[in-house]
Amino acid sequence: MKEELTEQELHQLAMNIVGKDLEKLGFEFLAVNSKLKKNPQFVIQKEKQMSFVVVRAICHPQKVSEMDKELMQKIKDHALKFEADTYYAPVGLGHGDDFERPVVKDEAYSLLYPGIKKV
């Protein structure tokens, strides 16, 4: 039987995708937190400006465009204490053949990643 990725594995995959993007964008990593439900996932810096990044693995039927506004406001309030920017990084993940099916171990996956969004 084919084994679906766990919530933690989906989270790790999303973090890897966002982490590579942040590297390409020239950010320096100050802290990384890959535990589920621990926010933010990345504390980064570029040109002396600190930023907090919240990463979410999104699977069907959730929409990549939907954001937990209450959580993001909490993170933003916390970031302000450090004069840091806040970003949201949603990563839509689905099976390689059909985005609406779950991601399965050792099989291709579909990706919908619009990039980091300033909150």
MDAnalysis code that builds the backbone (N, CA, C; Angstrom):
import MDAnalysis as mda
import numpy as np

u = mda.Universe.empty(357, n_residues=119, atom_resindex=np.repeat(np.arange(119), 3), trajectory=True)
u.add_TopologyAttr("name", ["N", "CA", "C"] * 119)
u.add_TopologyAttr("resid", np.arange(1, 120))
u.add_TopologyAttr("resname", ["MET", "LYS", "GLU", "GLU", "LEU", "THR", "GLU", "GLN", "GLU", "LEU", "HIS", "GLN", "LEU", "ALA", "MET", "ASN", "ILE", "VAL", "GLY", "LYS", "ASP", "LEU", "GLU", "LYS", "LEU", "GLY", "PHE", "GLU", "PHE", "LEU", "ALA", "VAL", "ASN", "SER", "LYS", "LEU", "LYS", "LYS", "ASN", "PRO", "GLN", "PHE", "VAL", "ILE", "GLN", "LYS", "GLU", "LYS", "GLN", "MET", "SER", "PHE", "VAL", "VAL", "VAL", "ARG", "ALA", "ILE", "CYS", "HIS", "PRO", "GLN", "LYS", "VAL", "SER", "GLU", "MET", "ASP", "LYS", "GLU", "LEU", "MET", "GLN", "LYS", "ILE", "LYS", "ASP", "HIS", "ALA", "LEU", "LYS", "PHE", "GLU", "ALA", "ASP", "THR", "TYR", "TYR", "ALA", "PRO", "VAL", "GLY", "LEU", "GLY", "HIS", "GLY", "ASP", "ASP", "PHE", "GLU", "ARG", "PRO", "VAL", "VAL", "LYS", "ASP", "GLU", "ALA", "TYR", "SER", "LEU", "LEU", "TYR", "PRO", "GLY", "ILE", "LYS", "LYS", "VAL"])
u.atoms.positions = np.array([
    [0.838, -1.195, 0.000],
    [0.000, 0.000, 0.000],
    [0.879, 1.254, 0.000],
    [0.451, 2.236, -0.714],
    [1.212, 3.479, -0.811],
    [1.035, 4.288, 0.469],
    [2.150, 4.821, 0.943],
    [2.143, 5.547, 2.205],
    [2.134, 7.056, 1.956],
    [1.126, 7.722, 2.517],
    [1.027, 9.181, 2.398],
    [2.032, 9.838, 3.333],
    [2.485, 11.019, 2.943],
    [3.373, 11.785, 3.825],
    [2.598, 12.222, 5.062],
    [3.272, 12.193, 6.201],
    [2.651, 12.658, 7.444],
    [2.603, 14.186, 7.439],
    [1.886, 14.744, 8.396],
    [1.813, 16.207, 8.522],
    [3.216, 16.792, 8.722],
    [4.039, 16.126, 9.544],
    [5.410, 16.595, 9.793],
    [6.253, 16.509, 8.519],
    [6.100, 15.439, 7.744],
    [6.869, 15.292, 6.504],
    [6.453, 16.342, 5.472],
    [5.157, 16.627, 5.383],
    [4.689, 17.686, 4.483],
    [5.269, 19.031, 4.905],
    [5.288, 19.268, 6.222],
    [5.842, 20.508, 6.775],
    [7.329, 20.629, 6.413],
    [8.085, 19.530, 6.558],
    [9.515, 19.527, 6.227],
    [9.727, 19.827, 4.745],
    [8.907, 19.209, 3.897],
    [9.013, 19.432, 2.457],
    [8.757, 20.909, 2.139],
    [7.710, 21.466, 2.735],
    [7.391, 22.886, 2.526],
    [8.539, 23.771, 3.009],
    [9.108, 23.442, 4.164],
    [10.223, 24.239, 4.691],
    [11.444, 24.180, 3.771],
    [11.718, 23.007, 3.193],
    [12.853, 22.876, 2.263],
    [12.640, 23.753, 1.033],
    [11.413, 23.752, 0.516],
    [11.087, 24.554, -0.675],
    [11.265, 26.044, -0.364],
    [10.718, 26.489, 0.764],
    [10.812, 27.904, 1.151],
    [12.260, 28.260, 1.491],
    [12.960, 27.370, 2.184],
    [14.362, 27.627, 2.551],
    [15.237, 27.861, 1.331],
    [15.052, 27.033, 0.298],
    [15.828, 27.214, -0.945],
    [15.487, 28.545, -1.609],
    [14.204, 28.918, -1.571],
    [13.779, 30.200, -2.141],
    [14.415, 31.365, -1.386],
    [14.415, 31.298, -0.057],
    [14.998, 32.366, 0.762],
    [16.503, 32.506, 0.473],
    [17.180, 31.367, 0.298],
    [18.611, 31.402, -0.060],
    [18.808, 32.130, -1.384],
    [17.991, 31.770, -2.388],
    [18.098, 32.408, -3.711],
    [17.844, 33.908, -3.622],
    [16.949, 34.303, -2.710],
    [16.612, 35.715, -2.543],
    [17.685, 36.468, -1.746],
    [18.693, 35.740, -1.256],
    [19.829, 36.379, -0.590],
    [19.656, 36.596, 0.906],
    [18.726, 35.875, 1.535],
    [18.539, 36.014, 2.981],
    [19.570, 35.176, 3.739],
    [19.928, 35.658, 4.918],
    [20.805, 34.939, 5.840],
    [19.904, 34.343, 6.916],
    [20.139, 33.102, 7.271],
    [19.314, 32.427, 8.275],
    [19.865, 32.685, 9.674],
    [19.007, 33.213, 10.548],
    [19.399, 33.451, 11.936],
    [18.894, 32.328, 12.832],
    [17.711, 31.778, 12.501],
    [17.134, 30.671, 13.270],
    [16.170, 29.901, 12.379],
    [16.119, 28.580, 12.602],
    [15.209, 27.714, 11.856],
    [14.493, 26.836, 12.874],
    [13.166, 26.769, 12.764],
    [12.380, 25.935, 13.663],
    [11.462, 25.058, 12.821],
    [11.740, 23.771, 12.803],
    [10.960, 22.874, 11.945],
    [9.874, 22.109, 12.691],
    [9.671, 22.421, 13.975],
    [8.620, 21.736, 14.726],
    [7.253, 22.245, 14.292],
    [6.318, 21.312, 14.134],
    [4.943, 21.686, 13.816],
    [4.386, 22.576, 14.914],
    [3.584, 23.534, 14.555],
    [2.886, 24.427, 15.493],
    [3.805, 25.401, 16.219],
    [5.090, 25.436, 15.871],
    [6.025, 26.413, 16.451],
    [6.279, 27.471, 15.392],
    [6.014, 28.708, 15.727],
    [6.143, 29.793, 14.756],
    [7.061, 30.882, 15.278],
    [7.765, 31.592, 14.430],
    [7.887, 31.400, 12.985],
    [8.841, 30.250, 12.679],
    [8.821, 29.778, 11.425],
    [9.719, 28.695, 11.023],
    [11.116, 29.231, 10.726],
    [11.195, 30.432, 10.157],
    [12.494, 31.028, 9.839],
    [12.583, 32.421, 10.425],
    [13.740, 32.714, 11.004],
    [14.103, 34.094, 11.328],
    [15.283, 34.369, 10.408],
    [15.106, 35.351, 9.543],
    [16.096, 35.623, 8.500],
    [16.496, 37.090, 8.525],
    [17.545, 37.396, 7.767],
    [18.013, 38.783, 7.713],
    [18.581, 39.068, 6.327],
    [18.342, 40.280, 5.880],
    [18.918, 40.742, 4.620],
    [19.152, 42.238, 4.769],
    [20.376, 42.653, 4.483],
    [20.747, 44.067, 4.623],
    [20.357, 44.618, 5.998],
    [20.662, 43.851, 7.024],
    [20.431, 44.197, 8.429],
    [18.953, 44.279, 8.833],
    [18.032, 43.906, 7.932],
    [16.603, 43.895, 8.261],
    [16.192, 42.461, 8.612],
    [15.752, 42.285, 9.875],
    [15.309, 40.976, 10.323],
    [13.875, 40.722, 9.845],
    [13.579, 39.452, 9.548],
    [12.235, 39.069, 9.134],
    [11.866, 37.726, 9.735],
    [10.574, 37.560, 10.030],
    [10.028, 36.293, 10.498],
    [9.224, 35.702, 9.349],
    [9.376, 34.392, 9.110],
    [8.657, 33.728, 8.032],
    [7.863, 32.557, 8.600],
    [6.567, 32.557, 8.332],
    [5.688, 31.456, 8.725],
    [5.439, 30.613, 7.478],
    [5.786, 29.328, 7.559],
    [5.635, 28.393, 6.440],
    [4.448, 27.483, 6.717],
    [3.622, 27.281, 5.696],
    [2.494, 26.363, 5.829],
    [2.444, 25.432, 4.627],
    [2.362, 24.118, 4.909],
    [2.106, 23.124, 3.866],
    [0.585, 23.070, 3.711],
    [0.111, 23.344, 2.513],
    [-1.325, 23.409, 2.240],
    [-1.700, 22.261, 1.309],
    [-2.689, 21.476, 1.712],
    [-3.149, 20.365, 0.874],
    [-4.636, 20.532, 0.584],
    [-5.062, 20.020, -0.574],
    [-6.471, 20.085, -0.976],
    [-7.342, 19.527, 0.152],
    [-8.463, 20.102, 0.506],
    [-9.185, 21.174, -0.180],
    [-8.832, 22.595, 0.292],
    [-7.850, 22.725, 1.192],
    [-7.434, 24.062, 1.618],
    [-6.910, 24.835, 0.420],
    [-7.045, 26.138, 0.460],
    [-6.568, 26.997, -0.628],
    [-5.277, 27.692, -0.191],
    [-4.330, 27.783, -1.111],
    [-3.052, 28.448, -0.824],
    [-3.290, 29.911, -0.451],
    [-4.349, 30.495, -1.009],
    [-4.636, 31.911, -0.762],
    [-5.211, 32.171, 0.636],
    [-5.679, 31.124, 1.323],
    [-6.247, 31.305, 2.666],
    [-5.133, 31.353, 3.699],
    [-5.247, 32.311, 4.620],
    [-4.226, 32.496, 5.645],
    [-4.924, 32.602, 6.997],
    [-4.298, 32.051, 8.033],
    [-4.811, 32.180, 9.392],
    [-4.476, 33.598, 9.865],
    [-5.434, 34.510, 9.680],
    [-5.183, 35.931, 9.965],
    [-4.869, 36.187, 11.435],
    [-5.527, 35.443, 12.328],
    [-5.296, 35.614, 13.766],
    [-3.854, 35.242, 14.127],
    [-3.404, 34.095, 13.625],
    [-2.026, 33.661, 13.880],
    [-1.042, 34.666, 13.307],
    [-1.286, 35.085, 12.064],
    [-0.348, 36.000, 11.422],
    [-0.285, 37.347, 12.152],
    [-1.407, 37.785, 12.721],
    [-1.396, 39.034, 13.497],
    [-0.547, 38.864, 14.755],
    [-0.646, 37.694, 15.399],
    [0.172, 37.408, 16.588],
    [1.658, 37.450, 16.233],
    [2.020, 36.812, 15.112],
    [3.423, 36.781, 14.685],
    [3.885, 38.201, 14.344],
    [3.024, 38.936, 13.663],
    [3.368, 40.314, 13.271],
    [3.586, 41.186, 14.513],
    [2.708, 41.047, 15.512],
    [2.856, 41.808, 16.763],
    [4.179, 41.460, 17.442],
    [4.523, 40.163, 17.462],
    [5.781, 39.712, 18.057],
    [6.971, 40.276, 17.264],
    [6.874, 40.252, 15.940],
    [7.956, 40.736, 15.078],
    [8.210, 42.225, 15.294],
    [7.139, 42.978, 15.529],
    [7.284, 44.430, 15.721],
    [8.187, 44.754, 16.906],
    [8.176, 43.899, 17.937],
    [9.044, 44.109, 19.103],
    [10.517, 44.066, 18.708],
    [10.802, 43.380, 17.604],
    [12.179, 43.251, 17.113],
    [12.416, 44.112, 15.877],
    [11.424, 44.959, 15.559],
    [11.463, 45.777, 14.342],
    [11.684, 44.893, 13.115],
    [11.053, 43.711, 13.133],
    [11.208, 42.735, 12.052],
    [9.985, 42.746, 11.140],
    [10.213, 42.386, 9.881],
    [9.117, 42.207, 8.934],
    [8.526, 40.809, 9.137],
    [7.307, 40.623, 8.661],
    [6.645, 39.324, 8.761],
    [6.241, 38.857, 7.371],
    [6.544, 37.605, 7.082],
    [6.185, 37.016, 5.794],
    [5.409, 35.721, 6.002],
    [4.524, 35.445, 5.059],
    [3.767, 34.197, 5.034],
    [4.194, 33.438, 3.785],
    [4.495, 32.153, 3.945],
    [4.959, 31.336, 2.815],
    [4.084, 30.089, 2.697],
    [2.990, 30.178, 1.931],
    [2.142, 28.999, 1.746],
    [2.697, 28.109, 0.629],
    [2.728, 26.810, 0.879],
    [3.229, 25.862, -0.109],
    [2.132, 24.828, -0.365],
    [1.509, 24.921, -1.524],
    [0.476, 23.959, -1.894],
    [1.123, 22.687, -2.396],
    [0.752, 21.556, -1.797],
    [1.332, 20.268, -2.168],
    [0.233, 19.268, -2.497],
    [0.425, 18.541, -3.567],
    [-0.515, 17.500, -3.963],
    [0.228, 16.405, -4.710],
    [-0.463, 15.340, -5.018],
    [0.139, 14.224, -5.750],
    [0.567, 14.698, -7.144],
    [1.580, 14.086, -7.689],
    [2.111, 14.479, -8.992],
    [1.117, 14.346, -10.130],
    [0.255, 13.342, -10.069],
    [-0.722, 13.112, -11.140],
    [-1.999, 13.914, -10.955],
    [-2.333, 14.223, -9.707],
    [-3.600, 14.885, -9.404],
    [-3.420, 15.705, -8.132],
    [-3.414, 17.021, -8.276],
    [-3.161, 17.918, -7.142],
    [-4.131, 17.686, -5.982],
    [-5.318, 17.173, -6.278],
    [-6.331, 16.976, -5.233],
    [-6.098, 15.715, -4.410],
    [-5.163, 14.872, -4.857],
    [-4.842, 13.653, -4.093],
    [-3.664, 13.935, -3.169],
    [-3.553, 13.161, -2.076],
    [-2.449, 13.366, -1.127],
    [-1.081, 13.020, -1.719],
    [-0.064, 13.618, -1.134],
    [1.314, 13.333, -1.522],
    [1.687, 11.957, -0.959],
    [2.309, 11.135, -1.808],
    [2.684, 9.772, -1.435],
    [4.204, 9.673, -1.436],
    [4.735, 8.925, -0.447],
    [6.188, 8.735, -0.354],
    [6.739, 8.134, -1.633],
    [7.894, 8.636, -2.044],
    [8.636, 8.132, -3.207],
    [7.893, 8.284, -4.525],
    [6.945, 9.208, -4.596],
    [6.270, 9.509, -5.861],
    [6.343, 11.013, -6.094],
    [6.174, 11.400, -7.353],
    [6.223, 12.823, -7.700],
    [5.104, 13.585, -6.996],
    [5.351, 14.862, -6.761],
    [4.315, 15.709, -6.160],
    [4.136, 16.960, -7.006],
    [2.946, 17.558, -6.879],
    [2.655, 18.839, -7.536],
    [2.916, 19.936, -6.525],
    [3.297, 21.080, -7.041],
    [3.675, 22.184, -6.174],
    [3.012, 23.468, -6.652],
    [2.440, 24.181, -5.702],
    [1.898, 25.506, -5.978],
    [2.480, 26.427, -4.922],
    [3.522, 27.160, -5.315],
    [4.224, 28.033, -4.364],
    [4.315, 29.432, -4.953],
    [3.487, 30.352, -4.439],
    [3.500, 31.723, -4.961],
    [4.636, 32.597, -4.431],
    [5.491, 32.036, -3.565],
    [6.574, 32.808, -2.975],
    [6.164, 33.383, -1.623],
    [7.099, 34.060, -0.976],
    [6.793, 34.645, 0.331],
    [5.969, 35.925, 0.112],
    [5.043, 36.146, 1.037],
    [4.189, 37.331, 0.955],
    [4.343, 38.146, 2.236],
    [4.638, 39.417, 2.090],
    [4.763, 40.287, 3.270],
    [3.382, 40.474, 3.881],
    [3.324, 40.385, 5.206],
    [2.057, 40.537, 5.924],
    [2.028, 41.901, 6.592],
])
